[in-house]
Amino acid sequence: MKSALIEAIEAGELTLEIPGEIRVERPKSRDHGDWATNIALQLAKEAGMPPRELAESLAARLRQVDGVSTVDIAGPGFINITLDAAAAGLLAKTIVEAGESFGHTEVLAGHVINLEFVSANPTGPLHIGHTRWAALGDAIGRLLRASGAEVTNEYYINDAGNQMNVFANSVLSRIHGEDVSEGGYPGEYVKELAEEVLAARPEVRDMDRDEARPIVRELAYQAQLGQIKDTLDAFGVHFDVYFSEESLHSGGHVRGALETLRAQGHIDDREGAVWLRTTDFGDDKDRVLFKADGEPTYFAADAAYYLSKRERGFGEKIYLLGADHHGYVARLKAIAACAGDDAEKNIEILIGQLMSVKGAKLSKRAGNIIELADLIKWLGTDALRYTLARYPADSPIDVDPDLLQSKTNDNPVFYVQYAHARSRNAARNAAAAGVDQSSFDASLLTHETEEELLSHLGRFPSVVSSAAELREPHRVARYLESLASAYHGWYAACRMAPSVAEDGTAEPVTDLNRTRLWLNEATAQVLRNGLQLLGVSASERM
């Protein structure tokens, strides 16, 4: 397409600047050809001609390209391109040769993104409320990287404030064999933390409680944070940075944030307190940064944290927050604006809805929550992550454990993983029959199921890039299900291994058998690549 534009410009037919990115995508309907683009509509105004006229000019040049069968103009100026069988079939070889990189693009190259998600308090185990963002946040990060962005997964540790003192007092009570006081953390896991603290520093039992408290607090905090990291690791979720809220206070960043925001002209000193005029940028009320007694508020830490991300070189900050955090959207965007940033460009806030699991039991260790670790043991990482990834973040989910554990086509994760396992079994059978990849003739892939399968395979890069740009991993999951369906249809219709007669003699291996093996391997590669983006394994056998 770019060559057609250059030729038209050099011939004097067009006067315009060639855009940095020209989108050519796989249409959803095969009736619209193998590839489609709206470039004529995009450039018509600059070219000074009707979109359809521009499309006809480009189509005339595209029809001269080797491998192009037909070029049609649809509607106001969409260009639909159909390739001949040989050109279309070459995609299978391209995918196999690209391997793990197929589907990766550079559409987000140059974007430096801080992606913060989960960020649970280090005072107890991860629970069902953290599960959805753990799966979606990690998948979004994978998609962004696959689309060329530089991404840092970050976990904000809420290790400051009174909650940490309550946590320390709860562990101290257990160390002394006492019940936890009202308002403390009563779970059995607190007893386990107390035992860990005593194993490391047995002398704390005999120390004055005020003297012991900071020691207990630090040891219990590190032990609990370690358990959180272990659970995330079991869920396949990894963070590049664990950022301490306490470091904002001890490092002077909260006070530094005040001076930065004051320099921007959005600070008011009134009623003895220090206020940030967030109403200047759409918040429902101004926010207190420092109370009249000089103590910083939680909001002050939020402001300092945002500025810390900016100072660390992150031009874009994505926050993934729970369903009860809608009120944070306006105030966080107001922080960005008060700091002099573009609240529409430099900060993005995604709100996830709640999930529930039928029949889930409260944790025996924690008492009043459903632990993520228990869900992993019960349902498995693959089933959980795939299920959470296949729905938009803003839709509630009610997970059916019986479906997730079933080995039927009604279970989406089983359906997709089975397609990959079937491709591996088919490859083993083909190898046993003497079929290898020593030759490839794309013109032989003419069966209607092969055309359908190739069409699905060709859509993968655009699905990945759109899922990344829209922060919607469910697009990849739904794509994989449609690809699995196309593969199962092809598998049923087209033989990869030679037929065997009743007397046991096999037909000779042909280039069609070998080329179909390439198509089989291409499909397996895309299934693997797609599942990897969702943090789900590709099964070799099922």
Protein Blocks (a to p, Z undefined) as FASTA:
>chain_A
ZZmmmmmmmnopagcdddfbdcddddfblklojbdcfklmmmmmmnopafklmmmmmmmm
mmmpghiabdcdehjlpacddddfklmmmmmmmmmmnmmmgoiacklgoiacdddehjia
fkbccdfklmmmmmmmmmmmmmmmmnopacdddddddfecjklmmmmmmmmmmmnopacd
ehiafbfklmmmmmmmmmmmmmlmmpcfklmmmmmmmmmmmmmmmmmmmmmmmnopacfb
dcdfklmmmnommmmmmmmmmmnopacceehiacddfklnopabdcdfbdfkopacfklm
mmmmmmmmmmnopabacddddfklmmmmmmmmmmmmmnopafklmpccddddddddehia
cdfklopaccfklmmmmnopklmmmmmmmpcfkbccdddfklmmpccfklmklmmmmmmm
mmmmmmmmmmmnopackbccfklmmbfklmmmmmmmmmmmmmmmmmmmnopaklmmmmmm
mmmmmmmmmmmmpcfbdcddfkopacdddfklmmmmmmmmmmmmmmmmmmmmnopacdfb
ZZ
